[in-house]
Amino acid sequence: MDYSTQLLMSLPELVLAVGAILLMLVAAWGGQASTKLVSWTSVAVLIGAGIALAGPASAGGEAFGGLYRADMFAAFAKALIFVTAAVSIIIAPRFFQLSSGDDLRPEYPVLILLSAAGMGMMVSAGDLLTLYVGLELQSLSAYVLASFMRRDTRSAEAGLKYFVLGALASGILLYGISLVYGFSGTTLFEGVAQAYAAIPADGHNYGLMFGLVFVFAGLAFKMSAVPFHMWTPDVYEGAPTPVTAFFASAPKVAAIALAVRVAVEAMGPALHDWRQIVIFAALASILLGAVAAIGQNNIKRLLAYSSINNVGFALVGLAAGTERGVAGVLVYLTIYVVMTLGSFLVVLQMRGSDGEPVESIASLSGMSRTRPGLAAALAIFMFSLAGIPPLFGFYAKFAVFEAAVAAGLFPLAVFGIAMSAIGAFYYLKIVKTMYFDDPAPAFEGKTDMVEGGLILLTAAFVSPLGYALIPVLGAWTTLAAKALF
């Protein structure tokens, strides 16, 4: 395969990298005045990267000696990542304009682009080193984004916590990679899979097994699965809300998609070993996410525990270890991303009389009377996150539970369904606060036209209207899952 063809297969990342570098130069010379130009150009760059997925980037196969994968699975995950990254850029200017902290600077969209490029490498990784480089590019950008409001102590604290714990997780992951390399003699996923397949059925290779454990521990941190979730509530609360919306969507998609690829392609022969880890992480994430969120008073912290809970449900599909399970994970991620972005778009509208962001759940009291449209949208997102039919969030849970039952993991599915009932409590508490409590002071200002349109679009997607998309969504996720098997 000639070099130009291989470059075309990695065109989305090239578009993002070149776009980020050029816009960085524009920001350096244009200063603060170039923020609007850089922001909207960054959205155009993400659209261009999405268009680039239509070519060899979605069906080219292996590139650069197996270091990079261009297939439907990667293309599907990248499409979700690029959409959420674009939304995170679009919603940022108004938030920073109304906040008394730092102004939005042109570095913000550039960091989003670099993070998206790293996530693109993550989901297309065919080698453990490609995996690590992509993950670190995404993480380094995320550390800066978390602490973007430099004069806000909560934002600075969030960035510091994320950096310290992220460095620890990167060390754990790199140690696992070194063990896998040391005992398999290669970092290519194909070679690693052959090494695991060579382990006798009645024997053990403790080096490869420990490497598997450490690799999955590092990935669990990136997707904030229990017991490596400790950074999530503090970072989500302290980071600027548009950044939190980004963290809760795009990196989650990238981390879970990367874990799926590693589990299926690199460690597929060790299914029974990594399935135990995934089942434990799924059970623990579902349980802790459901229980810990009950006592939260801050809406962003509640949504942080909700994201942990939802990661657990996505891992139920991965635990199946089948093509149907992978398709279920992709369906879940698609619906989860829309529900989460919609929820944070509503949180962006929560502002007190002084114009500052309000994050307490108590401030939602009686919102059905002061902002009925906003209350209805948030109620739709909460019911959908709880998986209550006929909203589209129910189908997301159904897809992963069906895959688990088909794979013989009936107890796991039963536990997940039971925990869904417990987790529904804190979602319903939000609805009860909005519709039955005495009204709190109304939020100041009106919803921006762009943000209002996005709220309407996301609410329509997770409403029963979303079921009309099942044939298309099912066909795409099935094609993407087949690329790994």
C-alpha positions as CSV (number, residue, x, y, z in Angstrom):
1,M,0.0,0.0,0.0
2,D,1.5,3.4,-1.0
3,Y,2.0,6.1,1.4
4,S,-0.6,8.5,0.0
5,T,-3.3,6.0,0.5
6,Q,-2.3,5.5,4.1
7,L,-2.4,9.2,4.6
8,L,-5.9,9.3,3.2
9,M,-6.9,6.7,5.7
10,S,-5.7,9.0,8.6
11,L,-7.1,12.1,6.9
12,P,-9.5,13.0,9.8
13,E,-6.7,13.3,12.2
14,L,-4.5,15.2,9.7
15,V,-7.3,17.7,9.1
16,L,-7.7,18.2,12.9
17,A,-3.9,18.4,13.5
18,V,-3.2,20.9,10.6
19,G,-6.3,22.9,11.5
20,A,-5.3,23.2,15.2
21,I,-1.7,24.2,14.3
22,L,-2.9,26.9,11.8
23,L,-5.5,28.2,14.2
24,M,-2.9,28.3,17.0
25,L,-0.9,30.7,14.8
26,V,-4.0,32.8,14.1
27,A,-4.6,33.0,17.9
28,A,-1.0,33.9,18.5
29,W,-1.1,36.9,16.1
30,G,-4.8,37.8,16.5
31,G,-5.0,37.6,20.2
32,Q,-8.3,37.9,22.1
33,A,-9.9,39.5,19.1
34,S,-9.6,36.3,17.0
35,T,-11.6,34.2,19.4
36,K,-14.9,34.2,17.4
37,L,-13.0,33.5,14.1
38,V,-11.0,30.7,15.7
39,S,-14.1,29.2,17.3
40,W,-16.2,29.0,14.2
41,T,-13.3,27.9,12.0
42,S,-12.7,25.1,14.5
43,V,-16.3,24.0,14.0
44,A,-15.7,24.0,10.3
45,V,-12.5,21.9,10.8
46,L,-14.5,19.4,12.7
47,I,-17.1,19.2,10.0
48,G,-14.2,18.7,7.5
49,A,-12.8,15.9,9.6
50,G,-16.3,14.3,9.6
51,I,-16.6,14.6,5.9
52,A,-13.1,12.9,5.6
53,L,-14.6,9.9,7.3
54,A,-16.6,9.1,4.1
55,G,-13.5,8.0,2.2
56,P,-10.8,5.4,3.0
57,A,-10.9,6.5,6.6
58,S,-13.9,4.3,7.2
59,A,-13.0,1.2,5.1
60,G,-9.2,1.3,4.3
61,G,-8.1,-1.4,6.8
62,E,-4.6,-1.3,8.3
63,A,-2.2,1.5,7.7
64,F,1.4,2.3,8.7
65,G,2.3,-1.3,9.3
66,G,-0.7,-2.1,11.5
67,L,-0.2,0.9,13.8
68,Y,-3.5,2.4,12.6
69,R,-7.0,1.0,11.8
70,A,-9.3,2.7,9.4
71,D,-12.6,0.8,9.7
72,M,-16.3,1.4,10.3
73,F,-15.9,1.0,14.1
74,A,-13.4,3.8,14.3
75,A,-15.5,5.9,11.9
76,F,-18.6,5.6,13.9
77,A,-16.9,6.5,17.2
78,K,-15.1,9.4,15.5
79,A,-18.4,10.8,14.2
80,L,-19.8,10.9,17.7
81,I,-16.6,12.5,19.0
82,F,-16.5,15.2,16.3
83,V,-20.2,16.1,16.9
84,T,-19.8,16.5,20.6
85,A,-16.6,18.5,20.2
86,A,-18.3,20.9,17.8
87,V,-21.2,21.3,20.3
88,S,-18.7,22.0,23.1
89,I,-17.2,24.8,21.1
90,I,-20.5,26.3,20.0
91,I,-21.9,26.6,23.6
92,A,-18.8,28.0,25.1
93,P,-18.8,31.7,24.1
94,R,-22.0,32.6,25.9
95,F,-21.0,30.8,29.1
96,F,-17.7,32.7,29.3
97,Q,-19.3,36.0,28.3
98,L,-21.9,35.8,31.1
99,S,-19.4,34.5,33.8
100,S,-17.3,36.9,35.8
101,G,-14.2,34.6,35.6
102,D,-11.9,34.4,32.6
103,D,-13.0,35.4,29.2
104,L,-13.1,32.8,26.4
105,R,-9.7,32.8,24.7
106,P,-8.9,31.4,21.2
107,E,-6.9,28.6,22.8
108,Y,-10.1,26.9,23.9
109,P,-11.3,25.6,20.5
110,V,-7.7,24.7,19.6
111,L,-7.4,22.5,22.7
112,I,-10.7,20.9,21.7
113,L,-9.4,20.1,18.2
114,L,-6.1,18.6,19.6
115,S,-8.1,16.6,22.1
116,A,-10.4,15.3,19.2
117,A,-7.3,14.4,17.2
118,G,-6.0,12.4,20.2
119,M,-9.3,10.6,20.6
120,G,-9.3,9.8,16.8
121,M,-6.0,8.1,17.3
122,M,-7.3,6.2,20.3
123,V,-10.3,4.6,18.5
124,S,-8.1,3.8,15.4
125,A,-5.2,2.3,17.4
126,G,-3.9,-1.0,16.1
127,D,-0.8,-0.9,18.4
128,L,-0.3,-0.3,22.1
129,L,2.0,2.6,21.4
130,T,-0.5,4.3,19.1
131,L,-3.0,3.8,21.8
132,Y,-0.8,5.5,24.4
133,V,0.2,8.5,22.2
134,G,-3.4,9.2,21.3
135,L,-4.6,8.9,24.9
136,E,-1.9,11.2,26.1
137,L,-2.7,13.8,23.5
138,Q,-6.3,13.8,24.5
139,S,-5.4,13.8,28.2
140,L,-2.9,16.7,28.1
141,S,-5.5,18.9,26.3
142,A,-8.1,17.9,28.9
143,Y,-6.0,18.9,31.8
144,V,-5.7,22.4,30.4
145,L,-9.4,22.6,29.6
146,A,-10.4,21.6,33.1
147,S,-8.4,24.5,34.6
148,F,-9.3,27.0,31.8
149,M,-10.8,29.6,34.1
150,R,-7.5,30.5,35.7
151,R,-9.0,33.0,38.3
152,D,-11.6,30.4,39.4
153,T,-10.2,28.4,42.3
154,R,-12.6,25.5,41.6
155,S,-11.4,25.3,38.0
156,A,-7.8,25.4,39.0
157,E,-8.4,22.7,41.6
158,A,-10.2,20.5,39.1
159,G,-7.3,20.8,36.6
160,L,-4.8,19.9,39.3
161,K,-6.7,16.9,40.5
162,Y,-7.3,15.7,37.0
163,F,-3.6,16.1,36.2
164,V,-2.2,14.3,39.3
165,L,-4.6,11.4,39.1
166,G,-4.4,11.2,35.3
167,A,-0.6,11.0,35.6
168,L,-1.0,8.1,38.0
169,A,-3.4,6.3,35.6
170,S,-1.1,6.9,32.7
171,G,1.7,5.3,34.7
172,I,-0.4,2.2,35.5
173,L,-1.4,1.9,31.8
174,L,2.2,2.2,30.6
175,Y,3.3,-0.4,33.1
176,G,0.7,-2.7,31.8
177,I,1.7,-2.0,28.2
178,S,5.4,-2.8,29.1
179,L,4.3,-6.1,30.7
180,V,2.3,-7.1,27.6
181,Y,5.2,-6.1,25.3
182,G,7.8,-7.9,27.5
183,F,5.9,-11.2,27.5
184,S,4.5,-11.1,23.9
185,G,7.4,-9.5,22.1
186,T,5.3,-7.1,20.2
187,T,3.0,-4.1,20.7
188,L,0.8,-4.8,17.6
189,F,-2.7,-5.9,18.6
190,E,-2.4,-8.9,16.2
191,G,0.8,-10.1,17.8
192,V,-0.6,-9.6,21.3
193,A,-3.7,-11.6,20.4
194,Q,-1.4,-14.4,19.1
195,A,0.5,-14.4,22.4
196,Y,-2.7,-14.7,24.4
197,A,-4.0,-17.4,22.1
198,A,-0.7,-19.4,22.7
199,I,-1.4,-19.7,26.4
200,P,-2.5,-23.4,27.1
201,A,-6.0,-23.9,28.3
202,D,-4.8,-25.4,31.5
203,G,-1.8,-23.1,31.9
204,H,-1.0,-19.5,32.9
205,N,1.2,-16.7,31.7
206,Y,1.3,-14.5,34.7
207,G,3.1,-11.7,32.9
208,L,0.5,-11.4,30.3
209,M,-2.3,-11.7,32.8
210,F,-0.9,-8.9,35.0
211,G,-0.4,-6.8,31.9
212,L,-4.0,-7.3,31.0
213,V,-5.1,-6.2,34.5
214,F,-3.0,-3.0,34.4
215,V,-4.0,-2.1,30.9
216,F,-7.7,-2.4,31.8
217,A,-7.1,-0.4,35.0
218,G,-5.6,2.5,33.1
219,L,-8.5,2.4,30.6
220,A,-11.0,2.3,33.5
221,F,-9.6,5.6,34.8
222,K,-10.1,7.3,31.4
223,M,-13.7,6.2,31.2
224,S,-14.2,6.9,35.0
225,A,-15.3,3.3,35.8
226,V,-15.3,2.2,39.5
227,P,-12.9,1.9,41.3
228,F,-11.0,4.5,39.2
229,H,-13.8,7.1,39.3
230,M,-12.6,9.3,42.2
231,W,-11.6,12.2,40.0
232,T,-14.9,12.5,38.2
233,P,-17.3,14.4,40.6
234,D,-14.7,17.0,41.6
235,V,-13.5,17.6,38.0
236,Y,-17.0,17.8,36.6
237,E,-18.1,20.3,39.3
238,G,-15.0,22.5,39.1
239,A,-14.5,22.7,35.3
240,P,-16.4,25.2,33.2
241,T,-19.8,23.8,32.3
242,P,-19.0,23.6,28.5
243,V,-15.8,21.7,29.4
244,T,-17.8,19.4,31.7
245,A,-20.3,18.7,28.9
246,F,-17.3,17.8,26.7
247,F,-15.7,15.5,29.3
248,A,-19.0,13.7,29.9
249,S,-19.4,12.9,26.2
250,A,-16.5,12.8,23.8
251,P,-13.7,11.3,26.0
252,K,-16.2,8.8,27.3
253,V,-16.9,7.6,23.8
254,A,-13.2,7.4,23.0
255,A,-12.2,5.6,26.2
256,I,-15.0,3.0,25.9
257,A,-14.4,2.5,22.2
258,L,-10.7,2.0,22.8
259,A,-11.4,-0.5,25.6
260,V,-13.7,-2.4,23.2
261,R,-11.0,-2.5,20.5
262,V,-8.3,-3.6,22.9
263,A,-10.5,-6.3,24.5
264,V,-11.7,-7.7,21.2
265,E,-8.7,-7.3,18.9
266,A,-5.7,-7.4,21.2
267,M,-7.0,-9.6,24.0
268,G,-9.8,-11.5,22.4
269,P,-8.4,-15.0,23.2
270,A,-8.3,-14.0,26.9
271,L,-12.0,-13.3,26.9
272,H,-12.7,-15.2,30.1
273,D,-9.9,-13.3,31.9
274,W,-10.9,-9.8,30.9
275,R,-14.6,-10.5,31.1
276,Q,-14.2,-10.9,34.9
277,I,-12.6,-7.4,35.1
278,V,-15.3,-5.8,32.9
279,I,-18.1,-7.5,34.8
280,F,-16.7,-6.2,38.1
281,A,-16.2,-2.7,36.8
282,A,-19.8,-2.7,35.3
283,L,-21.4,-3.9,38.5
284,A,-19.4,-1.6,40.7
285,S,-20.0,1.4,38.4
286,I,-23.8,0.8,38.2
287,L,-24.1,0.3,42.0
288,L,-21.9,3.3,43.1
289,G,-23.4,5.6,40.4
290,A,-26.9,4.7,41.5
291,V,-26.3,5.1,45.2
292,A,-23.8,7.9,45.5
293,A,-25.8,10.3,43.4
294,I,-28.8,10.2,45.8
295,G,-27.3,12.5,48.3
296,Q,-25.9,15.1,45.9
297,N,-27.0,18.7,46.0
298,N,-25.0,20.0,43.0
299,I,-26.5,19.2,39.6
300,K,-23.0,18.8,38.0
301,R,-21.9,16.4,40.6
302,L,-25.1,14.4,40.2
303,L,-24.5,14.2,36.5
304,A,-21.0,13.1,37.2
305,Y,-22.3,10.1,39.1
306,S,-24.9,9.6,36.4
307,S,-22.0,9.3,33.9
308,I,-20.3,6.7,36.1
309,N,-23.6,4.8,36.3
310,N,-23.9,4.9,32.5
311,V,-20.4,3.7,31.9
312,G,-21.4,0.6,33.9
313,F,-24.3,0.0,31.6
314,A,-22.1,0.4,28.5
315,L,-19.6,-2.1,30.0
316,V,-22.5,-4.7,30.3
317,G,-22.5,-4.8,26.5
318,L,-18.7,-5.2,26.4
319,A,-18.8,-8.0,28.9
320,A,-20.9,-10.0,26.4
321,G,-17.7,-10.1,24.2
322,T,-19.9,-10.7,21.1
323,E,-20.6,-8.8,17.9
324,R,-24.1,-8.0,19.3
325,G,-22.5,-6.8,22.5
326,V,-20.3,-4.4,20.7
327,A,-23.2,-3.1,18.6
328,G,-25.1,-2.6,21.8
329,V,-22.3,-0.6,23.3
330,L,-22.3,1.7,20.2
331,V,-26.1,2.2,20.4
332,Y,-25.8,3.0,24.1
333,L,-23.0,5.5,23.5
334,T,-24.9,7.3,20.8
335,I,-28.0,7.7,22.9
336,Y,-26.0,8.5,26.1
337,V,-24.1,11.3,24.3
338,V,-27.3,13.0,23.2
339,M,-28.9,12.7,26.6
340,T,-25.9,14.0,28.4
341,L,-25.3,17.0,26.1
342,G,-29.0,17.9,26.4
343,S,-28.8,17.8,30.2
344,F,-25.7,20.1,30.3
345,L,-27.3,22.5,27.8
346,V,-30.1,22.9,30.3
347,V,-27.5,23.4,33.2
348,L,-26.0,26.2,31.1
349,Q,-29.3,28.1,31.4
350,M,-29.2,28.1,35.2
351,R,-28.1,31.6,36.2
352,G,-28.9,33.7,39.2
353,S,-29.9,37.3,39.4
354,D,-26.3,38.4,39.3
355,G,-25.8,36.4,36.1
356,E,-23.5,33.9,37.7
357,P,-24.0,30.1,37.1
358,V,-26.3,28.4,39.6
359,E,-25.6,24.7,40.2
360,S,-27.7,23.7,43.2
361,I,-30.5,21.3,42.7
362,A,-32.7,23.4,45.0
363,S,-32.6,26.2,42.5
364,L,-34.6,24.0,40.1
365,S,-37.6,24.2,42.5
366,G,-40.8,25.1,40.7
367,M,-39.0,25.6,37.4
368,S,-42.1,24.1,35.6
369,R,-43.9,27.4,36.5
370,T,-41.0,29.9,35.9
371,R,-39.4,28.2,32.8
372,P,-41.9,25.5,31.6
373,G,-40.1,24.8,28.4
374,L,-36.8,24.3,30.1
375,A,-38.3,22.1,32.8
376,A,-40.0,19.9,30.2
377,A,-36.7,19.4,28.3
378,L,-34.8,18.5,31.5
379,A,-37.6,16.1,32.6
380,I,-37.3,14.4,29.2
381,F,-33.5,14.0,29.7
382,M,-33.9,12.7,33.3
383,F,-36.6,10.2,32.3
384,S,-34.5,9.0,29.4
385,L,-31.3,8.7,31.5
386,A,-33.4,6.6,33.9
387,G,-34.3,4.3,31.1
388,I,-38.1,4.8,31.5
389,P,-40.1,3.9,28.4
390,P,-41.2,5.1,26.0
391,L,-38.2,7.5,25.9
392,F,-35.2,6.5,23.8
393,G,-33.0,5.9,26.8
394,F,-35.0,2.7,27.5
395,Y,-33.8,1.3,24.1
396,A,-30.2,2.0,25.0
397,K,-30.4,-0.1,28.1
398,F,-32.4,-2.8,26.3
399,A,-29.7,-3.1,23.6
400,V,-26.9,-3.9,26.1
401,F,-29.1,-6.1,28.3
402,E,-30.3,-8.1,25.3
403,A,-26.6,-8.7,24.3
404,A,-25.7,-9.8,27.8
405,V,-28.6,-12.3,28.0
406,A,-27.7,-13.7,24.6
407,A,-24.2,-14.2,25.8
408,G,-25.4,-16.2,28.9
409,L,-24.8,-13.3,31.3
410,F,-28.3,-13.4,32.7
411,P,-27.4,-12.5,36.3
412,L,-25.5,-9.5,35.1
413,A,-28.5,-8.3,33.2
414,V,-30.8,-8.9,36.2
415,F,-28.5,-6.9,38.4
416,G,-28.4,-4.0,35.9
417,I,-32.1,-3.9,35.6
418,A,-32.5,-3.8,39.4
419,M,-30.0,-1.0,39.8
420,S,-31.8,0.9,37.1
421,A,-34.8,1.1,39.4
422,I,-32.6,2.4,42.2
423,G,-30.9,4.9,40.0
424,A,-34.2,6.2,38.7
425,F,-34.8,7.7,42.2
426,Y,-32.4,10.6,41.8
427,Y,-33.5,11.3,38.3
428,L,-37.1,11.4,39.5
429,K,-36.0,13.6,42.4
430,I,-35.0,16.3,39.9
431,V,-38.4,16.0,38.1
432,K,-40.2,16.2,41.5
433,T,-38.2,19.3,42.5
434,M,-39.1,21.1,39.2
435,Y,-42.8,20.2,39.2
436,F,-43.9,19.9,42.8
437,D,-41.7,22.1,45.0
438,D,-42.4,25.7,45.7
439,P,-40.8,27.9,43.1
440,A,-37.4,29.3,43.7
441,P,-36.3,32.6,42.1
442,A,-36.5,32.3,38.3
443,F,-33.3,32.0,36.3
444,E,-32.2,35.2,34.8
445,G,-32.1,35.8,31.0
446,K,-33.6,33.9,28.1
447,T,-32.3,30.9,26.4
448,D,-30.0,31.7,23.5
449,M,-31.4,30.8,20.1
450,V,-28.5,28.4,19.2
451,E,-28.6,26.7,22.6
452,G,-32.4,26.5,22.5
453,G,-32.3,24.9,19.1
454,L,-29.8,22.3,20.4
455,I,-32.0,21.6,23.5
456,L,-35.0,21.1,21.2
457,L,-33.0,18.8,18.9
458,T,-31.6,16.6,21.6
459,A,-35.0,16.4,23.4
460,A,-36.6,15.3,20.2
461,F,-33.9,12.6,19.7
462,V,-34.4,11.0,23.1
463,S,-38.2,11.3,22.9
464,P,-40.3,8.5,21.4
465,L,-39.5,10.0,18.0
466,G,-36.0,8.5,18.4
467,Y,-37.4,5.0,17.8
468,A,-37.8,5.9,14.1
469,L,-34.0,6.0,13.9
470,I,-33.6,2.4,15.1
471,P,-33.3,0.8,11.6
472,V,-30.6,3.3,10.6
473,L,-28.8,3.2,14.0
474,G,-29.0,-0.6,14.1
475,A,-27.5,-1.0,10.6
476,W,-24.6,1.4,11.3
477,T,-23.7,-0.1,14.7
478,T,-23.9,-3.7,13.2
479,L,-21.5,-2.7,10.4
480,A,-19.2,-1.0,12.9
481,A,-19.2,-4.1,15.2
482,K,-18.5,-6.5,12.3
483,A,-15.3,-4.6,11.7
484,L,-13.8,-6.0,14.9
485,F,-14.8,-9.6,14.3
